Amino acid sequence: MLLLMLERGMPIDMVLTADTGMEFPEMYEHLAKLDEHLYRERGIHLTILRHPKGFEYLMFEEKKQKPSSIENREKLGVSLYGNGWPGAKVRWCTGQLKTHLINKEVNRLKGEYQALHYVGIAAGPLGVKIEGHALSQPKRIKHEQYPLVDWGITEAEDLKICYDRGYDWGGLYEIYHRCSCWCCPLQRIDELRKLRHHHPELWQKLREMDKRAIEQFGHNPLGQFKQGWTVERLEQRFAAEDAQISVFLCTEKEREMENKQTGQETESVETMLRGAPPQNILVPFDGKPARSLEELQKERKHKRKERGEER
């Protein structure tokens, strides 16, 4: 949205974005690059809104003030400090670290100036917020404007426009379905699997945060990262999947060597594994019905034993 507004010569006096402090490193690099471009084009910088104490303070240290909250926590024997993990019903992170900060600043500007508020929501059945908020000062006050919706630009089209102009978020959207906070418990498990693989330092930080949450709040909604899953259990699951892939790669390498000797072609492991957890992979051999990885491992072990290779 912002790039097109600049190209079309639309008036912009301020560009707002909220930083939760838990964005991907690539996102901060993207914002720095965008800030440089904005300054070159209009002589202004991004206005970045941040909570004075940040995500981890709100999660672990903010003291409860409402009598009802205090009473409920005392009944449950839960700490009176911190909000715990956010959830679908209590998304305090979005409220306190994004929406509240932006709405407060926009309302302040509208009260002080005749500000027109442009919001980066793409066209589509739901609309997706993928950028910040731009404001200008028109002749009269109007309600919020949605340029991408007015121009009929979808999220996919908007991303392509950004890519064509050299803004690719460091490749984040080529890995993740959404690029919100890296620690968000509302992510799908597949996204968390990618986080562990592509950002191991952030994954380690997430493990530490979840351990602290459990120690402080216990195994209840406040200390529960995802229903039925702690981060440590996810670590064990992902590690087991990696181990299965390693075993599968070993057997696959042996099969490739055998096929080379017989002149047969073999499908790449990457193609076979793409988009499916290892435990769900069924592998076809020589035109025969597909079998599970477990069955193939047992058969391979049996053949080795017959050849006297099993120790």
C-alpha positions in Angstrom: 0.0 0.0 0.0 2.6 2.5 1.0 4.8 1.9 -2.0 1.8 2.5 -4.4 0.8 5.6 -2.4 4.3 7.0 -2.8 4.3 6.2 -6.5 0.9 7.8 -7.1 1.9 11.0 -5.3 -0.7 10.6 -2.6 -0.3 12.9 0.5 1.4 11.2 3.4 2.4 13.0 6.6 3.0 10.0 8.9 3.3 6.2 8.6 2.5 4.2 11.7 3.4 0.7 12.6 3.4 -1.2 15.9 6.3 -3.3 17.1 5.6 -6.0 19.6 9.3 -6.6 20.1 8.8 -10.3 19.0 9.0 -9.8 15.2 11.3 -11.9 13.1 14.8 -10.4 12.5 14.1 -10.2 8.8 11.0 -8.1 9.6 13.1 -5.5 11.4 15.5 -5.4 8.4 12.5 -5.0 6.1 11.3 -2.0 8.2 14.7 -0.4 8.1 14.9 -0.7 4.3 11.3 0.7 4.0 12.2 3.6 6.3 15.2 4.6 4.2 13.0 4.6 1.1 10.3 6.6 2.8 12.8 9.2 3.9 14.3 9.5 0.4 10.9 9.9 -1.2 9.1 12.2 1.4 11.7 13.2 4.0 9.9 11.4 6.8 10.6 8.3 8.9 8.4 5.5 10.0 6.7 6.2 13.4 7.1 2.9 15.3 4.8 2.5 18.3 6.0 0.2 21.2 4.6 -0.7 24.6 6.9 0.9 27.2 7.6 -2.4 28.9 7.1 -5.0 26.1 5.8 -8.5 25.5 7.6 -10.4 28.2 6.8 -7.9 30.9 3.1 -8.3 30.0 3.3 -12.0 29.8 5.2 -12.6 33.1 5.4 -9.5 35.3 2.3 -7.2 34.9 0.5 -7.1 38.2 -3.2 -7.8 38.1 -5.3 -4.9 39.3 -9.0 -5.8 38.9 -10.5 -7.3 42.0 -12.2 -10.0 40.0 -9.0 -11.1 38.4 -7.2 -11.2 41.7 -10.0 -13.2 43.3 -10.0 -15.7 40.5 -6.3 -16.2 40.6 -6.2 -16.6 44.3 -8.9 -19.3 44.1 -6.8 -21.1 41.5 -3.6 -20.6 43.3 -2.1 -18.8 40.3 0.4 -16.0 40.3 -1.0 -12.5 40.5 1.6 -11.3 38.0 1.6 -11.7 34.2 -1.0 -12.6 31.6 0.5 -15.9 30.6 0.3 -17.2 27.0 -2.2 -15.4 24.8 -5.0 -17.5 23.4 -7.8 -17.3 20.8 -10.2 -15.9 23.4 -7.7 -13.7 25.3 -5.4 -12.1 22.7 -3.9 -9.5 25.1 -0.8 -9.3 22.9 -2.8 -7.9 19.9 -4.8 -5.6 22.1 -2.0 -4.1 24.2 0.9 -4.2 21.8 -0.8 -3.3 18.5 -4.5 -2.2 18.4 -4.5 -0.1 21.5 -1.3 1.8 20.6 -2.3 2.5 17.0 -5.9 3.5 17.8 -4.7 5.8 20.6 -2.3 7.6 18.3 -4.7 7.8 15.4 -7.4 9.2 17.6 -4.9 11.8 19.0 -4.0 12.9 15.5 -7.6 13.1 14.4 -8.4 15.3 17.4 -5.4 17.6 16.7 -5.5 17.6 12.9 -8.0 16.8 10.1 -6.3 13.5 9.6 -7.2 10.9 7.0 -6.3 7.3 8.0 -5.2 4.8 5.4 -5.2 1.2 6.5 -3.2 -1.6 4.7 -5.9 -4.2 4.2 -5.9 -6.1 0.9 -9.0 -6.8 -1.2 -10.7 -10.1 -0.7 -13.5 -11.8 1.3 -11.8 -11.2 4.6 -9.1 -8.7 4.0 -5.7 -9.1 5.4 -3.6 -6.5 7.3 -0.1 -6.8 5.8 1.3 -3.3 6.2 1.2 -0.3 8.4 -1.0 2.8 8.7 -0.5 6.0 6.7 -2.1 9.4 7.6 -2.5 12.6 5.7 -4.3 15.9 6.3 -7.2 16.4 3.9 -9.5 19.4 3.7 -12.1 17.7 5.8 -12.3 14.8 8.2 -13.3 11.4 6.7 -13.4 7.8 8.0 -10.7 5.3 7.5 -9.6 4.6 3.9 -8.6 1.2 2.4 -6.6 2.0 -0.8 -5.8 -1.7 -1.7 -9.5 -2.5 -1.4 -10.5 0.5 -3.5 -7.9 -0.5 -6.1 -9.0 -4.2 -6.1 -5.6 -5.4 -5.1 -5.5 -8.8 -3.4 -3.0 -9.9 -0.9 -1.2 -12.1 -3.4 -1.1 -9.2 -5.9 0.2 -6.8 -3.2 3.0 -9.2 -2.3 4.0 -9.4 -5.9 4.1 -5.6 -6.2 6.4 -5.5 -3.2 8.6 -8.3 -4.6 8.8 -6.5 -8.0 10.2 -3.5 -6.2 12.8 -5.4 -4.2 10.9 -5.8 -0.9 10.7 -9.5 0.0 10.8 -9.5 3.8 14.1 -11.5 3.7 12.2 -14.5 2.3 9.8 -14.8 5.3 6.7 -15.2 3.2 8.4 -18.0 1.2 8.7 -20.0 4.4 5.8 -19.0 6.6 2.1 -18.7 5.9 1.9 -15.6 8.1 4.7 -13.5 9.5 3.3 -12.3 12.8 5.2 -12.7 16.1 7.5 -15.7 16.0 6.4 -16.8 19.5 2.6 -16.7 18.7 0.9 -19.8 20.2 -1.9 -19.5 17.6 0.5 -20.7 14.8 -0.2 -24.0 13.2 2.1 -26.8 14.2 3.6 -26.9 10.7 4.6 -23.2 11.2 6.3 -24.1 14.5 8.2 -27.0 12.7 9.5 -24.4 10.2 10.5 -22.0 13.0 12.6 -24.8 14.6 14.3 -25.5 11.3 14.8 -22.0 9.9 15.2 -19.9 13.1 16.7 -22.3 15.7 17.8 -19.4 17.9 14.2 -18.2 18.2 13.0 -21.7 18.8 15.4 -22.0 21.7 14.1 -18.8 23.1 10.5 -20.1 22.8 11.5 -23.2 24.7 12.8 -21.0 27.5 9.7 -18.9 27.6 7.4 -21.9 27.8 9.4 -23.4 30.6 9.1 -20.2 32.5 5.4 -20.0 31.8 4.8 -23.5 33.2 6.9 -22.8 36.3 5.0 -19.6 37.0 1.4 -20.6 36.0 1.4 -24.4 35.9 -0.5 -26.6 33.4 -3.5 -24.4 32.9 -4.6 -22.0 30.2 -2.2 -19.3 31.4 0.7 -21.7 31.2 -0.4 -23.7 28.2 1.3 -22.9 25.0 -1.1 -24.9 22.8 -3.9 -27.2 23.8 -2.3 -30.6 24.3 1.2 -29.3 23.6 4.0 -27.7 25.5 6.9 -26.4 23.4 9.1 -29.1 24.9 6.7 -31.8 23.7 6.8 -30.3 20.3 10.6 -30.3 20.4 10.5 -34.1 21.2 8.0 -34.6 18.3 10.1 -32.7 15.8 13.3 -34.4 16.9 11.6 -37.8 16.5 10.5 -36.7 13.0 14.0 -35.7 12.1 15.3 -39.0 13.3 12.8 -40.8 11.1 13.9 -38.7 8.1 17.5 -39.5 8.8 16.8 -43.2 8.8 14.7 -42.9 5.7 17.5 -41.0 3.9 19.9 -43.8 4.7 17.6 -46.4 3.3 16.8 -44.2 0.3 20.6 -43.8 -0.4 21.0 -47.6 -0.5 18.0 -47.9 -2.8 19.5 -45.3 -5.2 22.7 -47.2 -5.3 20.8 -50.4 -6.1 18.8 -48.7 -8.8 21.9 -47.3 -10.4 23.3 -50.8 -10.6 20.1 -52.0 -12.3 19.6 -48.8 -14.4 16.3 -47.8 -12.8 15.3 -44.2 -12.0 14.3 -43.1 -8.6 12.2 -40.1 -7.3 14.0 -37.6 -5.2 13.6 -37.8 -1.5 12.8 -34.1 -1.3 9.8 -34.6 -3.7 8.6 -37.6 -1.7 8.8 -35.8 1.7 7.4 -32.4 0.6 4.3 -31.4 2.5 3.8 -34.5 4.7 5.1 -35.5 8.1 7.6 -38.4 7.9 5.3 -40.7 9.9 2.6 -40.3 7.2 4.9 -41.1 4.2 4.0 -44.1 2.1 6.7 -45.2 -0.3 6.1 -47.1 -3.6 8.8 -49.5 -4.8 9.1 -51.0 -8.3 5.4 -50.4 -9.1 4.2 -52.3 -6.0 1.6 -50.9 -3.6 3.0 -48.2 -1.3 4.1 -49.3 2.2 4.9 -47.3 5.3 8.3 -46.3 6.3 8.2 -48.6 9.3 7.5 -51.6 7.1 10.4 -50.7 4.8 12.8 -50.3 7.7 11.8 -53.8 9.1 12.3 -55.3 5.7 15.7 -53.6 5.2 16.8 -54.9 8.7 15.7 -58.4 7.8 17.7 -58.4 4.5 20.8 -57.1 6.3 20.5 -59.9 8.9 20.2 -62.5 6.1 23.3 -61.2 4.5 25.1 -61.3 7.9 25.5 -57.6 8.1 23.4 -57.2 11.2 25.4 -56.8 14.4 
